[in-house]
Amino acid sequence: MSNLEERLLLLLPKGVVGVLALVGILAVGRILACSVWGVVGALRTYVWARLWAKSLPETYGKWAVVTGSTDGIGKSYAKELAKKGMNILLVSRNMEKLQRVAKEIRSKYRVQTDVVQADFALGRPIYGNIAKRLKGKDIGILVNNVGMLLAPGPFKKLTEDNIWAYVNVNVASVLAMTRLVLPEMLRRKKGAVVNVSSVASYFPMAYFQVYSASKLQPRLREECGSSARRPVRGAGRRVHQHDFLRQGHSHPRVLHPTADAFAGSAVAHRLQRGAPSSPSPQLAVWRTLPERYIVSSYKARMDNKLKKSK
């Protein structure tokens, strides 16, 4: 401690110094507790959960529906659920990719597959056809994964079509798809709905304002509490750390798993083990920091990145 700091402390009453010391201890304790809880959550998700085995078809139903299922997290979820013995219904907008992924899953995991071509950006008209393709299938799990993210930029450059596409893909799809499968899940008293959200839903992100706002809705179950999942076993599961996945990389890191590693652990932890959702280690650490610092530092980084790209 410098002489100047010592002099300033001497000017303060002893009681004030004690209060400041207590506040400092509590602040450091909170940061350490949140960090430890994040590490514990990671161990539960990536290690402990894999020691449990539960039959997903028997627990939830024979079919799993995955939206946005031809790339990234959606494809990894589809493969992981197929590995656990579930039939897979893939929903995405590119028929060529749908057929290729369906063939890959069918041949590798020896399960049934079906595909539905749908562009969620079109909104309400697509759900009639999806509903028809769901009929007659014992839908046990729905993975609301489909999402869109445009290139970063100021809000004024977004077109009206961009705004409605964000709403239709990131918000309405979650509600509409859940509405299609939930009545039958309630009737059978079993089923699970997985909503894939984003860490951007926790903080207003510069140049991704609409995306950040639109990803808030998929994690509303967290805000509602455990009562939101009581009517249906497992309903309302959600994950939200996908911004930290290392897309296209085959070697995961502790805080940056690949899509395959993430989906495998999420299925084992939340669906097979039935454990409640917990914040990702990255998010647990982020939430110990002041929101103003996170928002301002991210904006500065994006400003610099956009300047370099011009």
C-alpha positions in Angstrom: 0.0 0.0 0.0 1.4 3.4 -0.9 2.0 6.3 1.6 -0.8 8.3 -0.1 -3.3 5.4 0.4 -2.3 5.0 4.0 -2.8 8.7 4.7 -6.2 8.7 3.1 -7.3 5.7 5.2 -6.1 7.5 8.3 -8.4 10.4 7.5 -11.4 8.1 7.6 -13.2 7.1 10.8 -12.4 3.6 12.0 -16.0 2.6 11.6 -16.0 3.6 7.9 -12.7 1.6 7.3 -14.3 -1.4 8.8 -17.4 -1.1 6.7 -15.3 -0.7 3.5 -13.2 -3.7 4.4 -16.4 -5.8 5.0 -17.8 -4.7 1.6 -14.6 -5.7 -0.1 -14.6 -9.1 1.6 -18.2 -9.7 0.5 -17.5 -8.6 -3.1 -14.5 -10.9 -3.4 -16.4 -13.7 -1.7 -19.3 -13.3 -4.2 -16.9 -13.5 -7.2 -15.2 -16.6 -5.8 -18.5 -18.3 -5.0 -19.8 -17.7 -8.5 -16.6 -18.9 -10.1 -16.6 -22.0 -8.0 -20.2 -22.7 -8.7 -19.4 -22.3 -12.5 -16.7 -24.9 -12.2 -18.9 -27.3 -10.2 -21.6 -26.8 -12.9 -19.0 -27.7 -15.6 -18.0 -30.9 -13.7 -21.6 -31.9 -13.3 -22.3 -31.4 -17.0 -19.2 -32.8 -18.6 -18.2 -35.5 -16.1 -20.8 -36.6 -13.6 -23.7 -36.6 -16.1 -22.0 -39.1 -18.4 -22.0 -41.7 -15.6 -25.8 -41.9 -15.7 -27.8 -43.9 -18.2 -31.5 -43.5 -18.9 -33.5 -44.7 -21.9 -34.7 -41.5 -23.6 -37.4 -43.3 -25.8 -38.9 -44.9 -22.7 -38.6 -41.7 -20.6 -39.9 -39.2 -23.1 -41.1 -40.8 -26.4 -39.7 -42.4 -29.5 -39.2 -39.3 -31.7 -37.2 -36.1 -31.3 -37.8 -33.0 -33.3 -34.8 -30.7 -33.9 -35.2 -27.3 -35.7 -32.2 -25.8 -37.4 -30.8 -29.3 -37.6 -28.4 -29.4 -40.6 -25.4 -27.6 -39.0 -23.8 -26.7 -35.7 -25.6 -27.3 -32.4 -28.8 -28.5 -34.1 -27.0 -31.2 -36.0 -25.0 -32.3 -32.9 -28.2 -32.5 -30.9 -29.8 -34.7 -33.6 -26.8 -37.0 -33.7 -26.6 -37.3 -29.9 -30.3 -38.0 -29.5 -30.1 -40.6 -32.3 -27.1 -42.2 -30.5 -29.4 -42.6 -27.5 -31.9 -44.5 -29.7 -34.4 -41.8 -30.6 -35.9 -41.4 -34.1 -35.1 -38.0 -35.5 -37.3 -35.5 -37.3 -35.1 -32.8 -38.9 -36.6 -29.4 -39.6 -34.6 -26.9 -41.7 -34.8 -24.8 -44.9 -32.3 -26.6 -47.1 -33.6 -29.9 -48.5 -30.2 -31.0 -49.8 -28.7 -30.6 -46.4 -31.7 -32.2 -44.7 -31.5 -35.3 -46.8 -27.7 -35.6 -46.3 -27.9 -35.3 -42.5 -30.9 -37.7 -42.4 -29.0 -40.3 -44.4 -25.9 -39.9 -42.2 -27.9 -40.3 -39.0 -29.9 -43.2 -40.4 -26.9 -45.2 -41.5 -24.7 -44.5 -38.5 -27.2 -44.9 -35.6 -29.8 -47.3 -37.2 -32.8 -45.2 -36.3 -35.7 -43.8 -38.3 -35.5 -40.3 -39.7 -37.8 -37.9 -41.4 -37.3 -34.4 -42.8 -39.4 -31.2 -43.1 -38.3 -28.3 -45.2 -39.3 -25.0 -43.6 -38.0 -21.5 -43.7 -38.9 -20.1 -40.3 -38.3 -16.5 -41.4 -41.5 -16.8 -43.4 -43.5 -17.0 -40.1 -47.0 -18.4 -39.6 -47.7 -20.1 -43.0 -45.1 -22.8 -42.5 -46.5 -24.4 -39.4 -49.5 -26.1 -41.1 -47.2 -28.4 -43.0 -45.0 -29.0 -40.0 -48.1 -30.0 -38.0 -49.1 -32.5 -40.7 -45.7 -34.2 -40.6 -45.8 -34.5 -36.8 -49.1 -36.5 -36.8 -48.8 -40.1 -35.9 -45.3 -39.7 -34.3 -44.7 -40.2 -30.6 -42.9 -36.9 -30.1 -40.9 -37.1 -26.8 -38.3 -34.3 -27.2 -38.4 -30.9 -29.1 -35.2 -29.0 -29.5 -35.9 -25.4 -30.4 -32.5 -24.6 -31.9 -33.2 -22.7 -35.1 -31.9 -19.1 -34.9 -30.5 -16.3 -37.1 -27.8 -13.7 -36.6 -27.1 -11.0 -39.2 -23.8 -9.3 -39.6 -23.1 -6.7 -36.9 -24.2 -3.1 -37.6 -26.2 -0.2 -36.2 -29.9 -0.6 -35.8 -30.7 2.0 -38.4 -29.3 -0.3 -41.1 -31.8 -3.1 -40.4 -34.6 -3.4 -42.9 -38.2 -4.2 -41.9 -37.7 -7.7 -43.4 -34.7 -8.2 -41.2 -36.7 -7.3 -38.0 -39.5 -9.6 -38.9 -37.1 -12.4 -39.7 -35.5 -12.0 -36.3 -38.9 -12.2 -34.6 -40.1 -15.1 -36.7 -37.0 -17.2 -36.3 -35.7 -16.4 -32.8 -39.0 -15.7 -31.0 -42.1 -17.0 -32.8 -40.6 -20.4 -33.7 -40.1 -21.3 -30.1 -43.7 -20.6 -29.2 -45.2 -22.1 -32.3 -43.2 -25.3 -32.3 -43.9 -25.8 -28.6 -47.6 -25.3 -29.2 -47.6 -28.1 -31.8 -46.0 -30.7 -29.5 -47.0 -29.7 -25.9 -50.7 -30.8 -25.9 -49.8 -34.5 -26.7 -46.9 -34.3 -24.1 -49.4 -33.1 -21.5 -51.8 -35.9 -22.4 -49.0 -38.6 -22.1 -47.5 -36.8 -19.0 -44.0 -37.0 -20.4 -41.8 -35.1 -22.8 -39.1 -32.5 -22.9 -38.7 -29.1 -24.6 -35.1 -27.8 -25.0 -34.8 -24.1 -25.8 -31.4 -23.1 -27.1 -30.7 -19.5 -26.1 -27.6 -17.3 -26.0 -25.4 -15.5 -23.5 -26.3 -12.4 -25.5 -29.8 -12.6 -23.9 -28.2 -11.6 -20.5 -26.5 -8.4 -21.7 -27.4 -5.7 -24.3 -24.8 -6.4 -27.0 -23.6 -3.5 -29.2 -24.4 -3.9 -32.9 -26.4 -7.1 -32.1 -29.3 -5.3 -30.4 -32.2 -7.1 -32.0 -30.5 -10.5 -31.7 -29.8 -9.9 -28.1 -33.4 -9.0 -27.4 -34.8 -11.8 -29.5 -32.8 -14.5 -27.6 -34.3 -13.4 -24.2 -37.6 -15.2 -24.8 -36.2 -18.8 -25.2 -34.8 -18.7 -21.6 -38.0 -17.4 -20.0 -38.5 -20.8 -18.3 -35.5 -19.9 -16.1 -37.3 -16.7 -14.9 -40.6 -18.7 -14.3 -38.9 -21.1 -11.9 -39.3 -24.9 -11.5 -43.1 -24.8 -11.5 -43.0 -24.2 -15.3 -41.9 -27.8 -15.9 -44.1 -29.7 -13.4 -47.0 -30.7 -15.8 -44.6 -32.5 -18.2 -41.5 -34.5 -17.1 -38.5 -32.5 -18.3 -40.4 -29.8 -20.1 -38.7 -26.5 -20.3 -35.1 -27.6 -20.3 -32.9 -24.9 -21.8 -29.3 -24.2 -22.6 -27.7 -20.9 -23.3 -24.0 -21.0 -23.6 -23.7 -21.7 -27.3 -21.9 -18.5 -28.1 -18.8 -20.1 -26.6 -18.8 -23.2 -28.8 -15.8 -23.7 -31.0 -17.7 -24.3 -34.3 -15.7 -26.2 -36.8 -13.0 -27.3 -34.3 -12.5 -31.0 -33.3 -10.6 -30.4 -30.0 -12.7 -29.0 -27.2 -11.5 -26.8 -24.4 -12.9 -26.6 -20.9 -14.7 -23.3 -21.5 -15.0 -23.7 -25.3 -16.5 -27.1 -26.1 -17.2 -28.2 -29.7 -20.9 -28.5 -30.7 -20.7 -32.3 -30.4 -19.2 -32.1 -26.9 -21.7 -29.6 -25.8 -24.7 -31.5 -27.1 -23.4 -34.8 -25.7 -23.1 -33.3 -22.2 -26.3 -31.4 -22.4 -28.3 -34.5 -23.3 -26.6 -36.6 -20.6 -26.9 -33.9 -17.9 -30.4 -32.5 -18.5 -32.3 -35.2 -20.4 -30.8 -38.5 -19.2 -30.0 -37.5 -15.7 -32.9 -35.0 -15.4 -30.8 -32.4 -13.6 -32.0 -28.8 -13.5 -30.4 -26.3 -15.8 -27.4 -24.4 -14.5 -25.5 -21.5 -15.9 -22.5 -22.3 -18.0 -19.0 -21.7 -16.4 -18.4 -18.8 -18.8 -21.7 -17.1 -17.9 -21.2 -17.7 -14.2 -17.9 -15.8 -14.4 -19.4 -13.0 -16.6 -22.2 -12.4 -14.2 -19.7 -11.6 -11.4 -18.6 -8.5 -13.4 -20.4 -5.2 -13.6 -22.8 -5.1 -16.6 -21.5 -1.7 -17.6 -18.0 -3.0 -17.9 -19.1 -6.0 -20.0 -21.3 -3.8 -22.3 -18.7 -1.0 -22.7 -15.7 -3.4 -23.3 -17.7 -5.4 -25.9 -18.7 -2.2 -27.7 -15.1 -1.0 -27.8 -14.0 -4.3 -29.2 -16.7 -4.2 -31.9 -16.0 -0.6 -32.8 -12.4 -1.5 -33.4 -13.3 -4.6 -35.4 -15.7 -2.7 -37.6 -13.2 0.1 -38.2 -10.6 -2.5 -39.4 -13.1 -4.1 -41.7 -13.8 -0.8 -43.6 
